[in-house]
């Protein structure tokens, strides 16, 4: 009885998604957004390092 109850609750918790065209388009858009954000993060990090180097040089002179 306990096993069948666990199987039924597990089956109701499972979500089956179909891979239709709308989902694929959304995933591609999300992937593009993530890559743009990653690139902006890298650029920001590089700019911060450049500023830190210039401030270090300026304060040591």
Secondary structure, 3 states (H helix, E strand, C coil): CHHHHHHHHHHHHCCCCCCCHHHHHHHHHHHHHHHHHHHHHHHHHHHHHHHHHHHHHHHHC
